[in-house]
Amino acid sequence: GHNIETIAIGLNLFVGPFPSSFLTNPKLKSLYINDNSLTGSLLVSIGYTDQLSILDVGNNLLLGTLPSSIGLLSSVQLLVLAGNSFIGDLSLVFADFDFNNAQMVTLDVNSNGFTGTLPYALFNSSVLNVFVGAKNCFSGVLTSDLCSAANLQLLDLSGMTASGDCSSSHHILGLDFYTVAPVSGSIPECLFSSMPNLVSLYLSGNGITSELYDVPAVSKLRNISVSYNRLHGTIPTSLQQRSQLQYIGLEYNRLSGTISDMTEYGYGLNASSSSDMSGRGITVNLESNHLSGDIPQEIINLDYVNVLAGNLFACKSRGSL
């Protein structure tokens, strides 16, 4: 059994304590134990599995704090802890994270009860592609340290303080990560302007007071959701004219101004010419803001459009919805 390199028993009905004996295998490289009903906590010994590159314990019944040794997993490329009841200060777990030698490409801690500030040390890594920290109990402001991860492609911090383990958790309008404890500070401008590889940015349900920022033409941003915040000001022209956008969710904010420049969505999505644009798979949700003026006819071609409810658009529009 000590020569096994991969154990994959996810998506089953296993119950009982987390099988820590798996971690005694010196050659273990991949452990998929996700989507079961395993209980208990992760042991300190998990940080000393030198060959481990994939660890997925997501969607179980695990709890407790993470051992600080998990921050020493320099060989791990994929670490999924989502959908459990882990608690504790995640920034302390990764306080000694060796980002110069790290190989971690993906860290998913979604839907737990982690506290403290975000583990900003992780974002000094040049290989980090995905960080999912939605629905936890994080505190503190969002800082520009997030933008140190130059190769980050997906950042999901929706409902940073909205875990069921947080006393401030609140459910409203069917959105299960909305919180009544607003995250202080504003959205760092560099997330829009200085992240050349960022494709998906999700910051919904945080009650953040901020404005939206310009997106440079060289950006790869295709999906943005910043709904259920306290965003104010206008939607920048560069964002309205961004033809590569696949999903834009700005609903339930305090945005004002017009959307007269929203005429290009979908034209930059693998289309050889503008005539190829059919709007397939494209979502525009602007519900419940303070937007006004005419509604561009072009957006009626999109798959999902929700712009009328809770806004101030003129009765006469260029086209009809």
KABEL-V227377 format. One record per residue. SS is DSSP state (@ for helix, = for strand, . for the rest). BURIAL is b if it has 9 or more other C-alpha atoms within 8 Angstrom, else e. Layout:
ss = (SS/SS)
burial = (BURIAL/BURIAL)
//
This chain:
ss = (./././././=/=/=/././././././=/=/=/././@/@/@/@/@/./././././=/=/=/././././=/=/=/././././@/@/@/@/@/./././././=/=/=/././././././=/=/=/././@/@/@/@/@/./././././=/=/=/././././=/=/=/=/=/@/@/@/@/././././././././././././=/=/=/././././=/=/=/././././@/@/@/@/@/./././././=/=/=/./././././././././././@/@/@/@/@/./././././=/=/=/././././././././././././=/././=/././=/./././=/././././././././././@/@/@/@/././././././=/=/=/././././././=/=/=/./././././././././././=/=/=/././././=/=/=/=/=/././@/@/@/@/././././././=/=/=/././././=/=/=/=/././././././././././././././././@/@/@/././././././=/=/=/././././=/=/=/=/./././@/@/@/@/@/././=/=/=/./././././=/=/./././././././.)
burial = (e/e/e/b/e/e/b/e/e/b/e/e/e/e/e/e/e/b/e/e/e/e/b/e/b/b/b/b/b/b/b/b/b/b/b/b/b/b/b/b/b/b/e/b/e/b/b/b/b/b/b/b/b/b/b/b/b/b/b/b/b/b/b/b/e/b/b/b/b/b/b/b/b/b/b/b/b/b/b/b/b/b/b/b/b/b/b/b/b/b/b/e/b/b/b/e/b/e/b/e/e/b/b/b/b/b/b/b/b/b/b/b/b/b/b/b/b/e/b/b/b/b/b/b/b/b/b/b/b/b/b/b/b/b/b/b/b/b/b/e/b/b/e/b/e/b/b/b/b/b/b/b/b/b/b/b/b/b/b/b/b/b/b/e/b/b/e/b/b/b/b/e/e/e/e/e/b/b/b/e/b/e/b/e/b/b/b/b/e/b/b/b/b/e/b/b/b/b/b/b/b/b/b/b/b/b/b/b/b/b/b/b/e/b/b/e/e/e/b/b/b/b/b/b/b/b/b/b/b/b/b/b/b/b/b/b/e/b/b/b/b/b/b/b/b/b/b/b/b/b/b/b/b/b/b/b/b/b/b/b/b/b/b/b/b/b/b/b/b/e/b/e/e/e/e/e/b/e/b/e/e/b/b/b/b/b/b/b/b/b/b/b/b/b/b/b/b/e/b/e/e/b/b/b/b/b/b/b/e/e/b/b/b/b/e/e/b/e/e/e/e)
//
